């Protein structure tokens, strides 16, 4: 049985006249010890899903379990076993770093000393500032404190809701390295993120959009399912190039992607016909590339 099992979860907000469906029949399973990513933009339903799984909110329909415990019937047992780091910094801003950690340890009838080995790699980086108030910490340090507080009772399942949003690139990299080390200790980790590049750092990912799961697979498995030629195209007039690409018979879809536009081609496309279509762009650069998760997400959104 999976460490986390979600079966046909539905969650709506608002009245019948103005109803918003946050989760629309979500089902998936996370294996024990897996690092599982929920990938999707703001409004995809990631936070609603995590709040249901951590017993902070009830679903309208469906069932879910964490560590074999039902999220409705066994909420007390689940709360002892999970760690939850919400998207917004939710610790006590007026308490010091040490006071916040001691408070959360006390709630779970444990101590900092008892589980220090689990958090030492993370906490040691902010321990020199243990007497500083949490509200005065930088974004990266707040992130490390919140993770330490979520781990202080040694949870079996860790839920992290957009933990790297608003954090600098170096702190993001450090954070994912910390998650890898936690995974090696046998902790099941569910992490949500709007950053497509973080998908490749997970064992498996679920791509979400508007409350629906579009795909659940390994990062490489999602890329392998793309199955269409993909080109990176650049010219001196990128705005007109995008318009012209969308008019080409050979092109299924085109969208900006960094310094290039990505063009999803029909399987039997002709390079000659494409170049003829772009004849008003002298010196145009066209090269075949491999898709990444973001290309796959864009493709799945159209289906």
N, C-alpha and C positions, 0 to 999 in steps of 0.2 A: 504493500500500500504506500502511496505517496506521502511525503511529509506535509504537503499542502494539496488538497483536492478541492476543486471548484467545479460545481455542476449546475449549469444553466442559471447563473445568477442574473437577476434583473433588478435594476434600481432606477426609479424615476423621481423627479422633483417637480414641485408646482401643482397646480390644479388641473382638472381635466381639460379646461379651456386653454390653458397655457402650460402644457406638460413637456418637460425635457427628460429624455431617456439618457441617463448617464451610463448605464450598463445594460446591454441588450443580449441576454442569453450567453453569458461568458462561461466557458468551460475549459479547464486545463488541469494538468497535474504536475507537481514539482517533486522530483526524487529527493530522498534524504541526502544531505551534503552537497546539493546542487547550487550553483550560482545562476539564478534565473532572472533575466531582465524583462521588464515590461516597458516597451519602447513606444513612445507616441507623443504627439504635440500636446500643448495645453488644451484642456477640454476633452481629452480622449477618454477619460474615466478612470485614470490611474489612481488618484487619491481616494475616490469613492470605493474602489475595489480594496485598497489597503485598509481603509477604515472598517469595512465589513469584516475582513479577515482578522483584524486585531480587536474585534468585538466592540468597536466604538459606534457602530451604526448597524441597523438591521436591513437586510435585503428585502425587496418586495416579494420576490420569488426565488426559488432555487435553494441549493444546499452547499455548504462548504465545511471543511474540516481542516484543522491544523494539528499535526502530531496525533492524528486519530481522534481528536476531540471536536465535537460539533460546535460551531461558532455561536450558536444560540443557546443550546442546552448546557454547554460546558464552559461558559465564558470565564469563570474563575480559574479553572485549570489552565485554560489557554493563556490568560494574562500572566500566570506564573512562568510560562514556558517561552513567551515571545519577547523580543526586544523591538521597539518601534521608534524610528527616528522620523518625525513628520517633516514635511517640506519647509515649513517656516520654523525658525529657531524658537523653541518653546520652553527653554529652561528659564530659571529665575535670574533675571538680569541683575538684580540687586545683591544676589548671593555671590560669593567668590567661587572660583573654579573648584576648590576643595569642598566647599560647603554644598555645592550642587551635587557633587559625586557622593558625598556622605549621605545627603538626603535620599537619593535614589537607592543607595545600598540599604538604608534603614527600612525603606518601604518594602523591600523584598527580603527582609530579615537576614541580611548578609552584611559583609563589611568590605571595605576597599582591600584590606590585607588578604582576605579569603580568596578573592578572584583577581588579585593584582597581576598574576602571570598572564591572564587572558588579555588584559588591557595595557600592559606595560609598554608594548611597542608604540601604542597610540598616546597613552597618557604621559609617557616620559617626555614627549615633545612639548607638552604644555605644563608639566609639573613645575618648572621654574617660575611659572606665573600663577601658581595655585592660590595666591592671596589676592589676585586681581579679580575685580567683579566681572561676571560673565558678559555684561553689557558693554564692557570696554575692550573685549577681544576682537581681533580681526576675523574676517569671514572664515578663513582656513582654520583658525584656532577654535572658533565656535563649533565648527563642523567636528573637530576632533573631540571636543568636550561632549557634544551631543552623542557621538558614537560611543564614547566611554560610558556615559550614563545608561545608554541602551544595552550595553554589554555587561554591566557590573554584576548582574545576577546569573550570568552564564546561560543565556537563552539557547534553546535548541533551534529556534527559527528567528531570523532577524529580518525585519521589514524596514527598508530605507526608501523614503518617498522623495525623489529628486534631490538626493544628498549633495550633488555637485553644482546645482544651479546657483549662479552668482559667485562661484569660486574661481580663482585664477587657475591657469593651465597647469602650473606646477603642483598646486594643492590637489587638483583633480587627479593627476597622475599618482601622487602619493596615496590618495584615498583608495584608488583601485588596487594598488599594491597591498594596502592594508586588508582589503576584502579578500584578496587571494590567500593571505596568511590566515585569516579567520576561517576560510573554507577548509584549509588544511587541518584545522582543529575539529572538523566534523559538523560545523554549524551550517544549516541550510539558510541561504540568503536570497531574498527577493528584493530587487532594486528597480525602482522606476526612474526613467530619465527621458528628457526630450532630445538628448544628444545622440544622433544616429551612430557617431563614431564609437560610442561606448558599448554598442551592441556586440561588437567583435570581442569584447573582454568577458562576455558571459558564456557559460556552457551552452545554454539555450536561451532563446528570446521569444517573446510574444509581441507581435506588432499590433498596436491598437489604434483605432481611429473612430471617433464619434461613438464610443461605447461598444464597439464590435472588435473581435479578434480577427485580423486578416490572415495571420499565419503564425504557427508555432513550430519552431525548428531550431536546429543549430545555426549559428551565423553562416557557416559555409553551405549548409543545406538550403537556406533561403536564397543565397546567391546562385546556387546551382539551378534553382527552379526558374530563374529569370528567362533563360532559353531564347533570347533574341540578340541580334547583333547590336552593339552599342558603340557609338562614335563620339569623340570629343572634337568639337569644331570651333575654330576661332578666325576672326577677320578684323579688319580695321574699323568696321562699323557693326558693333555687336548687336545693337538694337534692331537694325534692319536685317541682320543675319538671322535673328530669332524669328522675325516675321517670315522671311523667305524659307527657312527650314520648315516652318509649319505649313507652308503652301506646297512643299515638295511631295509628290506622289509616293516617293520611296520612304518617307518618314512617318512613323506612327505617332511619335510624340517628341517634343523638344522643350527644354527648359534650361534656364541659367544654372551653372554649376561652377563657382569660383571664376577662374580666368577664361573658362570655356563655356560653350553650351553643350549639353549632352543631347544626342539625337538617338532615339530608339528606332531602329530600322526594321522594315519588313524582312522576313527571312531570306528572300530571294532578291534582295536589292542589288542594283547595279551601281558601282562606283562611278561609272561614266555618266549615267543619268543624273546622279546626285551632283556631280561637278557641273554638268550642264545647267542644272537648276540654280546653282550658285554662281553662274558666270559673271554676275555683276559685282562679285567680291574677288578682285584680283589678289593673288597671294594668300588665298584662304588656306588654313591649316586643317587637315582632316586626318584623324588617326583612330584606329580601332583600340578600344580599352575594355577592361573587365569591369562589370558592374560592382558596386558596393551596396551596403544595406540601404542607403538612402535612395539609390536608383530603384531597388526592389520595392521600397515603400511607395515611391511615386507610381510605380507600375501597378501595385496592388490597389492603390486608391482609385484607379480608373475602372477596376473590375466590379 
